[in-house]
Amino acid sequence: MTIAALFLTLFVCILIGMPIAIALGFSSMVTILFFSNDSIASIALKMYEATSEHYTLWLFHFSFFLLPFCLLGALLKGLLILRLIVLVIFVAV
């Protein structure tokens, strides 16, 4: 019954257009909440412990948070101009 509920929740999430990574996490959390004696706090602790030692996994999430700041700042414009200058120099040679 637990496995059927897990896959049913996963397929429903995918059918409504949820991204696969979020659907996997959501369906597993819903299954744990309904078919286990674990609390929400223990699920949050498990998720934090799973990613706390893997800093490369955190880098992916931080890049989404930092992208709007990079787009608004002058640093990106400077890097784009530098890239254009380097491309013109190497193409001209």
Secondary structure, DSSP 4 states (H G I P E B T S, - for coil): -HHHHHHHHHHHHHHTT--HHHHHHHHHHHHHHHHSS--HHHHHHHHHHHHSS-HHHHHHHHHHHHHHHHHHSHHHHHHHHHHHHHHHHHHH-
